[in-house]
Amino acid sequence: MGKAEKYFEAYIERIRPAFEGMDRETAHAVASALLGFKFGLYGNAVTRADTALELLSTGKAPEALSVAMRVLRTRAANLKATIVVSADLPVFFPDDREYLALDLPADLVEDPQSYTLDNALLLLYAVGLIASPDDEQALDEHRGFPLQILNSYRKALDL
């Protein structure tokens, strides 16, 4: 197991208590939005993100998950509209930091928009893995996706 994989496993275990009790419908909506985004099905990702956000608004999940879903929704909508750079991504609040995989000092963040998107994608992937048994196989098949994101921060994370 490589350093990025160990880092990701530790991250999943760190946030597991906050998300393992999530209802399956919400968790499936989260995983579906993420997978739609990953496959470039941006319209589908927007629709699934809207469903997830509606379900999250009635639940007890940490607000960081809703922020992550809004980030994904915004980026998917921009990509669908062929907007290359998303300058209008929602931002995570200081209270959300405990749920993020990447918590780097500002001087190590080269591109704040990409950093926000990467944190959102990592959180959504981890929550899908933790709380949606229906999507576990699909997520496992694309395990390289979060590891690729983490590897892009290899130097900053000392991986």
N, C-alpha and C positions, 0 to 999 in steps of 0.2 A: 504494500500500500504506500503510495507516494505521499509527500508532505501535504499537497493540496487536498488529497482525499482525507487524510487524518484531520486536517483543519476543518473540512466540511462536516465530517462525522462528529467532531467535538461541538461544532456550531449547532447541528441538529439536536444533539443531546442537551445542549444548554437551553434551547428554546422549547424543547418537547413539552415540559410541564404546562406551558402557557397555551398550547394548541391541541394537545391530545384529546381533550374532551369536546372538541368542536363537532357540531352535527355533520353527518356525512354529506348531506345535500350542499351545504355551504362549502365544505372542503372540496367536493367534486367540482363545484362551480369555480373555485380558485384554481384547481389543477387544470381544468378545461380551458380557462382563459390563458393560463401560462402556456399550455401545449399549443393552443391556436396561435399564439404569438410566436412561439419557437418555430412553427411550421410556416410562418409567413401568411397565415390566414387572418389578416388584420381585422377585417369586418367581423369575422367570427369571434375574434378575441375581444373586440369592443362589446359585442352582444353578450358574451359570457361574462365579461368584466362588469357590465351593468347588472346582470343577474346576481353575481357575487356581491357587489356593493349593496344591492337591495337586501340580500340575506344578511350581510354583515351588519347592516344598520339596526337589525333587531336582536343581534347576538351580543355576546360578552367578550368577543375576541379583542386583544389589544389593538388600540387605534393604529399602531404601526402597520397592521395588515391592511386596513382600509387605505392608508396612505400608499402602500405598495401597489394595491390594486388600482388606485387612481393614477399612479405613475404609469403602470402598464397600459391602462386604458388610453391615457393621453398620448403616449408614444405610439400605440397601435393606430389610433385615429390619425395621427400625423403621418405615419408611414402609408396608411391607406390613401391619404390625400397627397402623397408624394412630397411631404415636407421633410427634408433631409435632416435638419437639426431641430430638435425639440427644445426651445428656449423657455417653455412655459410649464415645465414639469412641476407637480406638487413637491413640497419638501418635507422631509422627515423632521420631527420636532425633537428637542433634546431628550424628552421622555421615551422616545422611540428607540434610542440608541441601543438599549439592552437587547433588542430583537434583531439587530442588524449584524450581518456577517462581517462587514467591513466597517471599522471604526478608526479611520486614519486621521492624523492631524491635518489641518487644512493645507499646510505647505507640501504635503505629499500627494494631494489630490490634483492631478493635472487637468482633468476635465470634470467639473462638478456635475454637469448634466449626465454624463456617462456613469459617473460614480453613483449618483442617485438611482439611475435605471438599473445598474448592476446590483445594488443593494436590494432593490425591489424584486428583481428576478430571483435572487438567491433566497429571499424570505418566502416568496410564493412557492418556489420549488420545495423548500424544506417543509412548509406547512402542508402542501399536497402530499408529500411523502409521509409525514407524521399522521395526518388526519383523514386521508382518503384512501382506504384500502382498495377501492375500485380502480384507482389510477396508479397504484404502486408499480405494476408491471410496465406500464407505458413510461412512467418517470424513470424507473430503473434502466430501461432501454436507452434513455437519453442522459445517463449519468455524466457523460462527458461535458454536457452543457454547463452545469454549475462549476465543474472543475476547470473548464476553459476560462470562465470568468475569473475564478480565483487565481489561476496561473497568470492572468494579465496583471495581477497585483503582486506577483511573486516577490519582487525586490522589496516593495514597501512592507509586505507581510513577513519578510524573511523566510520564505518557504524554500 
